[in-house]
C-alpha cells in the first residue's frame, strides 16, 4: 500500500530544507568542477546520458533527495500506476500511457480488456493502414496516392505530435524513410485552417481528426472547415479523413471516416504522443517502423524510471532536483533549451506537459496545499536563445534553472568548416560554454560586465536525435513530471482549470452574458 | 535635465507600495466590472485600443502610478532619447530606433549626418531595390525573376523580422500584395541551414545577410553554408546576396553582395524590425508600400508614447502597471497571449525584446540594485494555449499577469458557421471568456474545480491585423519595455550578459579549456 501525504508533512522534506547550500561557483571551478562532470551523470536509454553536475546539489543534497524519494514512495507509486491502480483520482481513471509502448509490470485488465493488447492492436491497425496508403492500396477517388497528411487536433493532439514530427522530419529525409509531408491545424482562428488548406493539394491529402471525447469544439469546427474545402474541390470528405478517438466517442462509429483508430480515457491528451494520437500521423509521415523505434526508445527509458535506486533513475533524479529548486531554493521557472533546431517545438510540448499536469493548488484529495507546485516552463532552441533571452538568464535578478539538451552529431550531416570548426562543433561548444558560464560566472570590476554565476543547469547528451533518442527524451520528461506530481501529492492527470473558460465562452456565443463579460464581448464585436 | 534615480529612492514608489490592494474578484463582478471595462481603456494607433480593466488597479493605484511617472520623469527621458541624448550609457550610444519610422522631436545629427534622413534614404534604397526585383530588372544569372527571399541572421536579425513576416503573410496573400516567399536561417545548428536550403529553389532565391557588426559567428557561418550551396548549384553567390549591416562593418564594402543597405549602432538588434533589418525582407516579401504602412503604424503609436498625460499613453500605462505587478505585487513572469495565429511568433520576439532589454541587475551607472527588474516573458497563440499551459495560469500556485491581444476580424476572411457561430466569433468569445474567468474565478465546493480568480490581464483589441496595426503593436511593446527600463533605472539598450558564453565557446573551439569546461567538451565530442 502506498501512502499519499503532502510534501510538507514529510520528515525527509524538512531535512532537505536544512541541507547545506551548494555554492556552484566554487564547486564547478577548477579540478572540483571536472570531477563533478565525470561523477554526476547517469546513463539513459538510446545512448543518452543525463549530466547534473551543474545543478545545485552535492552528495549531501542527493542523499536527502534519496530519502525524500523513499519516504514519498516514488517507486511504489509508479509501480501502482503501471500496474493499473486508479491514480487519476479526480476523474477516477487509470493512467496507462506507458502501456502504449511497453509493459513494465502486471497485466492491466479493465472491463475485461487486456489494455496492453488493446494499445498494441490499435498500433498494428494504424501500421496496416499506413502501409496501405504508402503502397497505393488506399488512395484518393482518382486512384492516386496520398502525398500529405494533415492532423486536426488541439492541445495534446497537436503539440506533442507536431513536436515529434518536426524532430524527425529531417532525420527521415536523410535516412530514406520520409513518406508523406505532415501539416497541423489546431487553432479555432479561421486563418489557421485557411492557411494550411491554402498550402496543400487537398485532393492528395489525408486528414486525421483527433479528439478523444469527439466533442472538442476547436477540432470539430476545423473538421467542418476541411470538409467544406474538400466538398468545394469536388471531393468526398469521407474518403479523405480518418479519426483517432475513444471507442465511446460520437466519432467512433461515424461513417464520415475511412477508418477510426482508438485510444481510451486512460491516456491523457498531453501524454498521448505514443498512442494513436501521435501514432497515426507519425506512421503515415515516416512509416510504422520508425514509429515503433520511437516507442522502443520511450519503453527503454520507462524501464529506467522504474528503477528504485535514485542514482540510476534519471527521471526521478531530475524530478527531485527540480522539487529542491522549486520548493527549497525558491526558483519559479525552468527553461528547456535544446541545442537542436529539430527540437524547435519540443519546449512548447513540455510547456503543456508540465504546466497542465502540475499547475495545481490542491492535493489529490482536493485539499488546499501550502507549498508551490509546477513551475513556468519556457524555452527556445540554442544557439538562437543565446541571442534572445539569455541576457536575463545570465544577469537578471531572478535565477532560472536550465535544462539543456545536446547531440554530438547533426541529423542531416551537411556541414561547413569555418574558422577551424564545423557548425556542429560550434553548436556543441556553445552549449558546453553556456553551462560553465552560468555555473561559474566571471568577476569583473565593471559590474555591468560582471557575471555572478551560481545559475544551475543540467544537460541530456546524445549521439544523434534518432527515433529512439526522441522516444527516450519524451519518456524522461513525462516521468519527471509524474514523479514531481507524486512528491507534491497532486493529481498530475486531470485539468479542471481549463473548464471555466469553456463554460464562459459558450455563454458569450449564446449571448447569455452580463457585467464585464458582456462589455468585453461588445468590444470584440460578438 | 533629467535625473536618473533608482526606483527604491523615489517617494512616489514608496507611496505606491502603500496603496490599497484591488480585489479583482470583487471589482470585476457585476455592474462594477462592466463599468471598469468601459472606463479603463485608452485608444492606440491604427484603430487599436488598450483595455486594462482586469489589471489589478483602480483610480487610487493609477494616481500613484501617475505620480511615479512624474517623479521618474518618464516623458522627459523619452524626450531626451528621441532628441538624441546618449541614453545607452554602457555602450555610449544614442538610441534611435523610433527615428527609423518618424521624427518625434528635434533633428538628430551625429557625425554631421541627419539621422532621420539617413534612415529614410536607406529605406528608399531598399524600396528601389525591391521594386527592381519585383519588376524583373534585378534577376538571377539566367535573367529569371527571384521568387524567394531568405534572411540569414540571428537574435534581433531573425526573431522580429520573422514574427512580422508571419504576421502579414496571409494578409498579403489575401490583399494581393504577396510578392515573394520568405524563409529564415538563424541557428548555427547545420540542420537549420540544410533544411531551409533543401526546401527552396536556390537558383531563384535572393539571400539577405544581416549582421550589424558583420562579425556574428552564426551568421557568417550560415553565409558560408549558403555560398557553398550556391556554388555547388553552379551559381555566383554575389549575384544572389545582399547585406544589411553598418557602414563600418567588414561587409559594407565587400563585393560579395549585389548591394549593401545600412543601419548603425544606434539601432539595437531587438529594436531593428523597423530598420533595414526588417525592411529588406518585408519590402521584398510584400512590397515597399506595405513596409511603409507598417512603419506608419509604429510612428503613430510612438506619438502616443510621447504623450505626457499617462492616461492617454498606452505604453507608459502598460509599463507602470507592469512595474506595480513585478515590484509591489511580486509577480515574476508575464504571458503574452495573442488570439491570432498570425502572431504565432510575436511572443518569441517580445521574449527577446523584453528579457534582453530589462534582464539586468545593475543600474545605468553600473551600481547594484536592490529590486527585481525584467520578468520572464513567454506565450503562445490562443486558443492553443488554453489547451496547454492555461491550467497553471488558472489554478497554479503562482499568479502570472497576462497580456491578451485580439482582433474582431480574421485576415483571410474564410470562415465556417458551426453551432450558430463562426470560428472568428468563437475565437473572440474565448478571449473575452478567459479575461473574466481569470479575474473573477468561480467558487466550487470541490476545491479541485474551484477557481480563485484574482488573476490580472489586459487586452489590446483591433479590427484586423493590418500592417499599420502590426506596427502599432510592435511600437507599443518596444516603448513599454523602454519605460520600464527608465523606471528601474537600468540601461535597456545593451546586453553584456551575452558576452561570457561567446568567450568560453571560442575557448572550447580552440581547445583552450580546463576543469569542468574541458569535461563537458569531451562529453560533446569537441
Interface residues (C-beta under 8 A of the other chain):
Chain A: X28 X29 X30 X31 X33 X34 X36 X37 X38 X41 X49 X51 X53 X54 X90 X154 X155 X156 X158 X159 X169 X170 X173 X186 X187 X188 X189 X190 X191 X192 X193 X194 X195 X198 X217 X218 X220 X221 X222 X224 X225 X228 X269 X332 X333 X339 X340 X341 X342 X348 X351 X352 X355 X356 X357 X358 X359 X360 X361 X362 X366 X367 X368 X369 X371 X372 X373 X374 X376 X377 X378 X380 X381 X382 X383 X384 X386 X387 X388 X389 X390 X391 X392 X393 X394 X395 X396 X397 X398 X400 X406 X408 X410 X411 X412 X414 X415 X416 X418 X419 X420 X421 X422 X423 X424 X425 X426 X427 X428 X429 X430 X431 X432 X433 X434 X435 X436 X437 X439 X440 X441 X442 X446 X447 X448 X449 X450 X451 X452 X459 X461 X491 X494 X495 X496 X497 X498 X499 X500 X501 X502 X503 X504 X505 X506 X507 X508 X509 X514 X515 X516 X517 X518 X519 X520 X521 X523 X524 X525 X526
Chain B: X28 X29 X30 X31 X33 X34 X36 X37 X38 X41 X49 X51 X53 X54 X90 X154 X155 X156 X158 X159 X169 X170 X173 X186 X187 X188 X189 X190 X191 X192 X193 X194 X195 X198 X217 X218 X220 X221 X222 X224 X225 X228 X269 X332 X333 X339 X340 X341 X342 X348 X351 X352 X355 X356 X357 X358 X359 X360 X361 X362 X366 X367 X368 X369 X371 X372 X373 X374 X376 X377 X378 X380 X381 X382 X383 X384 X386 X387 X388 X389 X390 X391 X392 X393 X394 X395 X396 X397 X398 X400 X406 X408 X410 X411 X412 X414 X415 X416 X418 X419 X420 X421 X422 X423 X424 X425 X426 X427 X428 X429 X430 X431 X432 X433 X434 X435 X436 X437 X439 X440 X441 X442 X446 X447 X448 X449 X450 X451 X452 X459 X461 X491 X494 X495 X496 X497 X498 X499 X500 X501 X502 X503 X504 X505 X506 X507 X508 X509 X510 X514 X515 X516 X517 X518 X519 X520 X521 X523 X524 X525 X526
